[in-house]
């Protein structure tokens, strides 16, 4: 019997927004080749496969893009947690991922299930000058286009993400890239997820205003299959939280809000909590996609 494949959009209330994820809850009988085949057929940025339980009750989970297994995927984690909470009841979940255990809190609300995962311990390192030059050449921007408040770095919270912050909205909206060249650079550097390009929007940029949350917009380069730019990237949001803490751009405990997906017609919002130490928490909703 073929496994049941669910399709959810994460970090949105709209099935046509956010980031689509495939979900296979009963994947224990599937080998890596079968999971890769299913992920290619689903053709979303990632598909999550729940492959069983560990001895202490965590759900074992693996993630595949259309072209390869990836160590961690935030939006597929949120989508999978929402599905499990809808079927089994809300509460705490633990996922045994290839990068370590990830804890997800789910909550039933009048508008549906909300979920938030806490990443593994983040780390941030310098981005080599020659690698930065290649990233900037890829997106067609000079170093002078970068926001001097936010130095480029390589940030990890499950996946390594090079992070660059662009100062000007025109440069940010106008950036373009060759997906083939992007894939070659990412493969050469061992980046299995996205290149993260940010722009600070300020406080209350979505019109809420009152909570004083600093907001960013993100564009995440991710050339896999028919996809070139990821609509909403949970692992990059976690990496961004770790990055901002490491460079002293926020005073933890802090919250930021990341808007993503506008440039590919699938807008979504990622809520990020940054504690003084430890993993970064990324939350949002997920809704089923009709097929």
C-alpha positions, 0 to 999 in steps of 0.5 A: 500500500502506498503511504498517505502523503499529506500536504500542508502550508506552514507559517501561514493561515492561507493554503496559498501562502507560506511554505508547502511541505509534504508529510508522511506520518507512517514511513517506517517501512520506507528506505532512503531511496523510496523517501527520495522518490516521494519527495521528488514526486511531491516536488515541494521544498521538503517532505518530512517522513516520520519513521518511528519512535526512539526508545524514550518516545521521541518521533524519529523524522527525516527530511528530503528535498526533491534532490537530496536528504537535508539535516533539518527543515523548520517549516516541515517540522511545524507542519508535521507537528500541527498534523500530529496535534490535530490527530492526537491532541495538542501538547509537547512533541519531541522529534529525533532529527538528524541534527539532534532532538528538537522540542515542539510545543503545540497549542489548540486555538480557536483559529487552529493549531499553533506550533513552535519548535526550539532549535538545537544550539546555534553557532555563528562563524565568520563568512570568508571574504572570498565566499562573501564575494561569491554570494554578492556576485550571485545576487548582483550587489556590491558590498556597499549595498549591505547594512553596516549594522549587520556583518555577514556571517555563517549561522547554524541552527540545524543547517548552515545558512550564510546570512547577509543583510541588505540596507536598501529596499530597492536593492532587496526587492530587485536582487536576482540570481542564476539558480544554476550558479546558486546551486553550484555555490551551495554545493561547493560550500556544503550548504544544504539549505538556503542562502539567507538575504535579509532587510530590517523593516523596523519595529511594528512594520506589519502594522501591529506596532504596539508590541515593539517587535523588530521585523525583518523581511527575508529572501531565501535562495534555494534552487531545488527542482522547480523551486528557486526561492523558498517561501518561508524557511524555519531553519533560516529563521532560527539561524537568524535568531542565533546570528542576531544574538551572536552579533549583539543586535538584540538584547535577549530575551527578545522577539523578532518577526520575519516576513517571507514569501512576498517575492514568490507569491506565497507570503508568510510570517515566522515568529522568532523568540531569542533567549539569552542562551540555548536554542532559538524558538520559531513558531507559526501555524500550518494549514492543509493544502487541497489537492 
